[in-house]
């Protein structure tokens, strides 16, 4: 077991504990804008669907119920503009993080294979490569990578942590390059419904992929758009030739979404009203925090989408973390997401209206 854990970096959030204690000592309490965990209630129609399915004594299937697959394909067509999506094009997963961490292993990657992801990125892309003992590298433009031995290319738009959105033209160019070189492309689109100053586009859009899903898979989550982080609800969509073997592997591994959660996802994907209401909450919090940070001397880069503001005071990210912790505000240091983030912090919008107002007053 230690041989596996030794492959992994230090869990980054442990480094933040001393600053969390400092922030928590503030007379008016901590404002935690670090992890980005939802705080608003799960919409009632989703809770009801979960409760109604609570009497589920049998094992759920890894592929999910036909109703779940119908809900996913319907959402892909309605929201993303995908065309001719069938049940073979989708696969439920147990939250998106487990997929990111175990995908290289489930794809059979190992020593001699390469995994690439953005220079500023969610740390679990690297973790997944390490677990599989594959090589990993970062990029600014993936089409400048050496395709030899490159077996898995991660895109992330909107980006965590920066909120950057890849344009339709950029996505089209990258998809074409990956296909030309036989590189499997996975696009992490978990923040796609949270565009502010840009309208994010999926690799599943026919104008991006030319009407074919060959060699591409997108990753979607209900954690942020529906406040379902505690439900572990997510899914894949794309090339059936990639998803079919993953389904078989995941059957053997028992990687199944609980039956009540599957029912809750059906309700969540069938309702756009709660998504719009949650967007409005985040938009209001974003406007307040953005103005307060700018007024406090921060510069904000990208951040045109997602649930974060990518901010800097042109100093070490840890100096900024300490500065804000002294004011009872906890944020994530940018170097959690790569060396290129060493002078930035990631400020999450995921706090209650009352806590956001408290942060604004302190700033």
C-alpha positions in Angstrom: 0.0 0.0 0.0 2.8 2.4 0.8 4.3 1.8 -2.7 1.1 3.2 -4.2 0.8 6.2 -1.7 4.5 7.0 -2.3 3.6 7.8 -6.0 1.4 10.7 -4.9 2.3 14.2 -4.0 1.5 15.7 -0.5 -2.3 16.3 -0.3 -2.3 20.0 -1.0 -5.2 21.1 1.2 -3.3 19.9 4.3 -0.9 22.8 3.8 -3.7 25.3 4.3 -4.6 24.2 7.8 -2.5 26.8 9.7 -4.1 29.6 7.7 -7.5 28.2 8.3 -6.9 28.4 12.0 -5.8 32.0 11.7 -8.9 32.9 9.6 -11.2 31.0 12.1 -9.9 33.2 14.9 -11.5 36.3 13.4 -14.0 37.8 15.8 -16.8 37.5 13.2 -15.7 34.0 12.1 -14.1 32.6 9.0 -15.2 33.2 5.4 -14.1 30.1 3.7 -13.6 30.7 0.0 -11.0 28.0 -0.5 -12.3 24.6 -1.5 -15.3 25.6 -3.5 -17.9 23.3 -2.0 -21.5 24.2 -2.5 -23.4 25.7 0.4 -26.9 26.3 -1.0 -29.7 23.8 -0.5 -30.3 20.9 -2.8 -33.4 21.9 -4.8 -36.6 20.4 -3.4 -37.5 18.5 -6.6 -34.2 16.7 -6.5 -34.5 15.9 -2.8 -38.0 14.5 -3.4 -36.7 12.3 -6.2 -34.0 11.0 -3.9 -36.5 10.3 -1.1 -39.0 8.6 -3.4 -36.3 6.2 -4.5 -35.0 5.5 -1.0 -36.6 2.0 -1.0 -33.9 0.6 -3.3 -32.8 -2.7 -1.8 -31.3 -4.2 -5.0 -28.0 -3.4 -6.6 -28.0 -0.5 -9.1 -26.4 -1.1 -12.5 -23.1 0.7 -13.5 -24.7 1.9 -16.8 -27.6 3.3 -14.9 -31.3 3.0 -15.5 -32.8 3.7 -19.0 -34.5 6.7 -17.5 -31.1 8.1 -16.4 -29.5 7.5 -19.8 -32.6 9.2 -21.4 -32.1 12.2 -19.1 -28.4 12.5 -19.9 -28.9 12.2 -23.7 -31.8 14.7 -23.6 -29.7 17.2 -21.6 -26.7 16.8 -24.0 -28.9 17.6 -27.0 -30.9 20.4 -25.3 -28.1 22.1 -23.5 -24.9 21.3 -25.5 -26.3 21.1 -29.0 -25.1 17.5 -29.4 -26.7 15.4 -32.1 -27.6 11.8 -32.5 -26.6 10.9 -29.0 -27.7 7.4 -27.9 -27.4 5.4 -24.7 -24.1 4.0 -26.1 -22.7 7.5 -26.0 -23.1 8.0 -22.2 -21.8 6.5 -18.9 -22.7 7.5 -15.4 -19.8 7.9 -13.0 -19.5 8.3 -9.2 -18.6 11.9 -9.2 -16.0 13.3 -11.6 -13.0 13.2 -9.3 -12.8 9.4 -9.2 -12.9 9.3 -12.9 -10.1 11.8 -13.3 -8.0 9.9 -10.8 -8.5 6.4 -12.1 -9.0 7.0 -15.9 -5.4 6.4 -16.9 -5.4 3.1 -15.0 -8.7 2.1 -16.5 -7.4 2.9 -19.9 -4.5 0.6 -19.3 -1.8 3.3 -19.4 1.5 2.8 -17.7 5.3 3.4 -18.0 6.2 4.7 -21.4 2.8 6.3 -21.9 2.2 10.1 -21.5 -0.7 12.1 -20.1 -0.9 15.9 -20.7 -3.0 18.6 -19.1 -3.0 22.4 -18.8 -0.1 24.2 -17.2 -2.6 25.5 -14.6 -4.9 22.7 -13.7 -6.9 20.6 -11.2 -4.2 18.5 -9.4 -6.0 15.2 -9.9 -5.0 15.1 -13.6 -1.4 14.6 -12.3 -2.6 12.2 -9.6 -4.3 10.0 -12.2 -1.1 9.7 -14.2 1.0 9.0 -11.1 -1.4 6.2 -10.0 -0.9 4.5 -13.4 2.8 5.1 -13.4 2.5 7.0 -16.6 4.5 10.1 -17.5 2.8 13.4 -17.3 3.4 16.9 -18.6 1.8 20.3 -18.9 1.1 22.5 -21.9 0.1 26.0 -22.9 -1.1 24.9 -26.4 -1.7 21.1 -26.7 -1.1 21.2 -30.4 2.6 22.0 -29.6 3.0 18.7 -27.7 5.0 15.8 -29.2 2.3 13.3 -30.0 4.6 10.3 -29.8 3.5 8.2 -26.8 0.8 10.8 -25.9 -2.1 8.5 -24.9 -4.4 10.9 -23.0 -4.9 14.7 -23.5 -7.0 16.5 -20.9 -8.8 19.8 -21.8 -10.5 21.8 -19.1 -12.9 24.6 -20.3 -14.1 26.5 -18.3 -10.8 26.1 -16.4 -10.3 25.3 -12.8 -8.7 27.4 -11.4 -8.5 30.3 -13.9 -12.0 30.3 -15.3 -10.6 30.6 -18.8 -12.8 29.4 -21.6 -11.6 27.9 -24.9 -13.3 29.3 -27.9 -15.1 27.2 -30.4 -12.3 27.8 -32.9 -9.7 26.7 -30.4 -11.6 23.5 -29.5 -12.1 22.7 -33.2 -8.4 23.0 -33.9 -7.4 20.9 -30.9 -9.9 18.1 -31.7 -8.6 18.0 -35.2 -5.0 17.8 -34.0 -5.8 15.0 -31.5 -7.6 13.0 -34.2 -4.8 13.5 -36.7 -2.3 12.0 -34.2 -4.5 9.4 -32.7 -4.5 11.0 -29.2 -7.5 10.3 -27.0 -9.0 13.6 -25.9 -11.0 13.9 -22.6 -12.6 17.3 -22.0 -13.5 18.3 -18.4 -16.5 20.5 -18.8 -17.8 20.4 -15.2 -18.3 24.2 -15.1 -19.8 24.5 -18.5 -23.2 25.9 -17.3 -21.4 28.7 -15.4 -20.2 31.1 -18.0 -20.3 34.8 -17.1 -18.4 36.8 -19.7 -18.2 33.9 -22.2 -20.5 31.2 -23.4 -18.6 27.9 -23.0 -18.9 25.3 -25.8 -18.6 21.6 -25.5 -16.4 19.3 -27.6 -19.7 17.4 -28.3 -21.0 20.3 -30.4 -21.1 19.3 -34.1 -19.4 22.5 -35.1 -16.4 21.5 -33.0 -16.3 17.7 -33.8 -17.6 17.7 -37.3 -20.6 15.6 -36.3 -18.4 12.7 -35.1 -17.6 11.6 -31.5 -14.6 9.6 -32.6 -11.7 9.9 -30.1 -13.4 12.4 -27.8 -15.2 12.2 -24.4 -16.6 15.0 -22.3 -16.9 14.9 -18.5 -19.9 16.5 -16.7 -20.8 16.9 -13.1 -23.9 18.0 -11.2 -22.0 19.1 -8.1 -21.9 22.8 -8.9 -24.8 23.5 -11.2 -27.3 21.5 -9.0 -25.5 21.6 -5.5 -25.1 17.8 -5.7 -21.5 17.5 -4.5 -22.7 15.3 -1.7 -24.5 13.0 -4.0 -21.4 12.2 -6.2 -23.3 12.5 -9.5 -21.6 12.9 -12.8 -21.3 11.3 -16.3 -19.3 10.8 -19.4 -20.4 11.4 -23.0 -18.7 10.7 -26.2 -17.1 8.0 -28.3 -18.8 4.6 -27.7 -15.6 2.8 -28.6 -14.0 4.4 -25.5 -17.0 4.2 -23.2 -17.9 0.5 -23.8 -14.6 -0.9 -22.4 -14.8 1.6 -19.5 -18.3 0.3 -18.7 -17.0 -3.3 -18.6 -14.1 -2.4 -16.4 -16.3 -0.4 -14.0 -18.7 -3.3 -13.8 -15.9 -5.5 -12.5 -14.9 -2.8 -10.1 -18.4 -2.2 -8.8 -18.2 1.5 -9.6 -21.9 2.2 -9.6 -23.9 5.3 -8.7 -26.5 4.5 -6.0 -30.1 4.0 -7.2 -31.5 7.0 -5.2 -28.8 9.2 -6.7 -29.6 8.0 -10.2 -33.2 9.1 -9.6 -32.1 12.4 -8.3 -30.0 13.0 -11.4 -33.0 12.3 -13.7 -34.9 15.0 -11.8 -31.9 17.5 -11.9 -31.2 17.1 -15.6 -34.9 17.5 -16.5 -35.2 20.9 -14.8 -33.5 24.1 -15.9 -35.2 26.4 -13.5 -33.1 25.5 -10.5 -29.9 25.9 -12.6 -30.9 29.4 -13.6 -31.7 30.3 -10.0 -28.4 29.0 -8.7 -26.6 30.9 -11.5 -28.2 34.1 -10.3 -27.0 33.5 -6.8 -23.4 32.9 -8.0 -23.6 35.9 -10.4 -24.6 38.2 -7.5 -21.8 36.9 -5.2 -19.3 37.1 -8.0 -20.1 40.8 -8.7 -19.7 41.7 -5.0 -16.4 39.8 -4.5 -14.9 41.0 -7.8 -15.5 44.7 -7.0 -14.2 44.2 -3.4 -11.0 42.4 -4.6 -10.3 45.0 -7.2 -10.8 47.8 -4.7 -8.4 46.0 -2.3 -5.6 46.2 -4.9 -6.0 42.8 -6.6 -5.8 42.2 -10.3 -8.1 39.5 -11.7 -7.2 37.5 -14.8 -9.5 35.3 -17.0 -12.4 34.3 -14.6 -14.9 34.7 -17.4 -16.6 31.4 -16.2 -16.6 28.8 -13.4 -17.0 29.4 -9.7 -13.7 31.2 -9.0 -11.9 34.5 -9.3 -8.2 34.1 -10.3 -6.6 37.0 -8.4 -3.2 38.4 -7.7 -1.5 41.2 -5.8 1.8 40.4 -7.6 3.3 38.7 -4.6 3.8 35.1 -3.4 0.5 33.3 -3.3 1.2 32.3 0.3 1.8 35.9 1.3 -1.6 36.7 -0.1 -3.2 33.7 1.7 -1.7 35.0 4.9 -2.8 38.5 4.2 -6.4 37.4 3.7 -6.3 34.9 6.6 -5.5 37.8 8.9 -8.8 39.2 7.8 -10.7 36.0 8.4 -10.8 35.0 4.7 -9.5 31.7 3.5 -8.6 31.3 -0.2 -6.6 28.7 -2.2 -3.0 29.4 -3.1 -2.4 29.3 -6.8 0.6 27.0 -6.7 -1.9 24.2 -5.7 -2.7 24.2 -9.5 0.9 24.4 -10.9 4.0 26.5 -10.6 2.6 29.1 -13.0 0.1 30.0 -10.2 2.7 30.9 -7.6 1.6 34.6 -7.6 -2.2 34.0 -7.7 -4.9 32.9 -5.4 -8.2 31.2 -6.3 -11.2 32.8 -4.6 -14.4 30.6 -4.7 -17.9 32.0 -4.9 -19.2 29.2 -2.8 -20.2 30.9 0.4 -23.6 32.1 1.7 -24.7 35.6 0.9 -24.1 36.6 4.5 -20.5 35.3 4.4 -19.8 37.0 1.1 -21.0 40.3 2.5 -18.7 39.7 5.5 -15.8 39.2 3.2 -16.7 42.3 1.2 -16.8 44.4 4.3 -13.4 43.1 5.5 -11.8 43.9 2.2 
